[in-house]
Amino acid sequence: MEWSIQQIARLAGTTSRTLRHYDEIDLVRPSRIGSNGYRYYDRDALVRLQRVLLLRELGVGLSQIAEILDEERDEASALTTHLSLLRQEQDRLARQIAAVEHTINALTGSEDLMPENMFDGFDHTVHREEVEQRWGTVAYARSDTWWRGLSDAERRDWQGQVTRLNQDWVAAAQEPAADPESPRAQDLARRHAEWLASIPGTPAAEPGGDLAGYVAGLAQMYVADERFAANYGGIHGASFVRDALLAHLRGERG
């Protein structure tokens, strides 16, 4: 079957002008152009258009969408991943709805106000805008999908690992003769780089990703951003972490 450009524009909630633009930039090509000059779309074209519109809703730019579609040619697999993300977002919204309902009930006197219920569903996306600006919407989506796919026990375990790593950094930086190039500091730097590479969606975790560039950039950010520096006891501790990570990268290149 084929559908006209007007039919697809109406069904997809877009415009014929947009579809013609997608054709002009080779993003979504019609299956054929009739003798009347009208564009017609078959099943494959509709699947590709659906993927484009889904990615647009995530805020991905058209040029980046083209790259993603070229890299992820297994459409069923790509859509399965996106479906998982949509279901997780649906679950998050359902939890937020329940949290707001709880607050309303508490305000009207039918329930006791419970802070742990008020903020269910508001977790993990607090830094979304910043992450997307630095590393892209797709990177955030992949990382977010991974995080939401963890069980509560797995999340606690992961957070515990991060806490222990940060505590070990603080202790190492507070030693009387703290040396970023000491065996202890370099072992921590290795652990830190491995931890960063284990987080899906980050440049360090992607196939062919720039682990060294990612680690070096974060190392500088730990010092420049007081929110990160606080994890390591302040600027002094963050500077120690930065110097140790940069020394580790030099050794890896070495």
N, C-alpha and C positions, 0 to 999 in steps of 0.2 A: 504493500500500500504506500501511497504518497499523499502528502498533505500540502496545501498551498501555503505561501508565506503568510497570508492573512489569517488562515486557520491557526497556524503555529503561533503567531504573534498573540492572538486572542487566548489560546489555551495556556501559553507560557506567561501571560501577564506582561509582555514586553511590546515592542513596536516593530513594524515592518522596517522602519529606518534603522533600528538597532540590528536587526537580522541582516540587512544589506551591508551594514558596516562590518559585521562579523565575517561576511563573505569576502569583502574587500581586503581584509587583513588576514585571510586564510585561517580564521579561527574556527568557523563553522561554515562549511561549504554546502550549498544545496546539492541534492542528488542529481538534479538536472534543471535546466532552464527551458521552459516551453517556448513554442513558436510565438506566443503572445508576449514573451519577455518575462513572464512570471517565474519566480523561483519555487521549486517543489522539493520537499524533504522526505526522505525515506526513514526507515527504522534506525539505521546507523547514524544518520545525521541528528535524529532526535535524541539518541543516547548521548552523543557528543554535546549537544546543546544543553541537556540536563546537567551534565558535569560542569559546563561553563557557568551556568546559572548558580549552581551550588557553591562553586568556588568564589563567584562574585559576592555571594552573601557573606562569605568569610572576609571580604574586603581585599581579595587578591587582585592585583592589576592584570590587565589583559595580556601584556607581554609575558608576565610570569605564568599565567594560566596556560599560554601556548607551550611554554617550556615544560610545565607539569604534564600536560597531555601527551607531549612527545616522549617524555620519560616513562610514563605509566600507561602503557598501551593495553594492558590487561584491564579492560573496562569493568568487568564483573568484580575483580579484586579491588580496584580503586573505589568503586561504588560501595562495596561491602565495608571498607574502611570508613568511608564517609557516613554510611548508615549508622555505624557504631558511634561515631561522633555525634550524630543527630539524636540518637537514643539517649546518650549520656547527657546532652543538653536538655532533652525532654525531662529526664530524671531530675536534673538540677532545678529546672523551673518548677516541677511538681513539688520538690522539697521547699523551694522558696514560697510557693503558694500556701503550703501547709504551715510554714513559719509565720506568714502574715495572718493567716486565719487564727493561729494560736494567740498572736498578739491582740487581735480584735476581740477574741473571746476573753482574754485576760482583762482588757480595758472595760468590757461590759460586765465583768464580774463572774463569768461562768467558769473560768479557769484561773489557776495561780500562774503568775508570770514566771516562766522558766527561761533564763538566758540561753541555755544550751539548745532550746527549741527555737528561739527567736532568730538565730543566725544560721540555721541549717540550710545548706544550699548556697551560702554566700562565700564559701571557702575557695581558695586556690586561684581565683581569677583576679585577685586584687592587683597583680602586676601585669595583667594581660596587655594593656596598651604599651607599656614600656618594652616588654619582650617583643611584641610585634614590630615596634619601631626599630629595634636593634637587629632582630634576626628574621623578621618576616612572619606573615600570618600563618603560612603552612607549618613553619617550625613550631609556632605556639600550638597549633591544632594537633600536631603529632605528639608533642610533649604532653598536652592536656589529655589526649586520648589515653596515652600510657598511664598517666597518673590516676585517672578516673577508673581505669581498668584494674587497679590494685585493690586488694581486699584491705579492710581496716587494719588487720594484723601486718600485712605487707607494708602499708604506709607507716605504721608505727616503727617497724623495723628499719625502714629506709631513713626516716627522720632520726632514729637513734644513731644510725651510722654517721649521719651528717653532724649530729651533736657531738659525738665522740671525736670526729675529725677536727671540728672547730676547737674543742677543748684541748686536744693534743697540740694544735697550733699555738694556742695561747700559752700553754705550759712551756713549749719549746722556746717561744719568743721571750719568756720571762727568765730564762736561765741567765746567770751572771755573765757568762761569756757566750751568749747566743750567736751562732754563726750560721747564716743561711745556706752555706755550702757544707755544713757538717753532715755526717752520715745520717743522723737523726732527722735533720731538716730535709735532706734529700729523699729519705724514705717517705716522709709526709708529703713531699711534692709529688712523688710517684703515685701515692694513694690518691691524692687530690686530682691528678690528671686522669687516673683510671675512673674515679667517681664521675668526673665531668663527661667522659666518653661513654658512660653507661646510661646517660639520660637521653632517651629517644627524642628526636626533633631538634637537638642542638647541632650546630655545625661540626662539633667533635664526633657526634655519633653517626652522621650521615656517611654513606659509602663515598670514599674519596674526599671526605671533609677535611678542613684545615684545622686539625687538632692543635697544632703549635700556635697558629694565629689566634685561635679561640682562647686558649689558655693564657697567652700573653696579654690579650685584650682584657680578659677578666682580672688578671693580676694587677694591671694598672687601675682598673675600676675599683678594686678593693680599697685602694688608697684614696682615690679621687672622690668616692661616694661614701659619706659617713655612715649610711645605712649598712653598707657592706663592712666597713671598717669596724663597726660595733660588734660584728660576729667574732672578731679576733682581738677584742680588748681595746680597740681604738686605733689611731693612726700608726703608733709604734708597732703594734702587732701586725697590722695589715701590711706595713712596709716590709716586715720580716717575711711574711707569706709571699709577697710580690717578689722579693729578691731571691727567695728559695725556688719559686716556680720558674723564674727566668734562668736561674742557674741550672735547674733540671733540664730546661729546653736546650740550653747550650750543650749540656752533656749528651742529650739525645742526638743532637746534630753532629756532635763531636767526632 
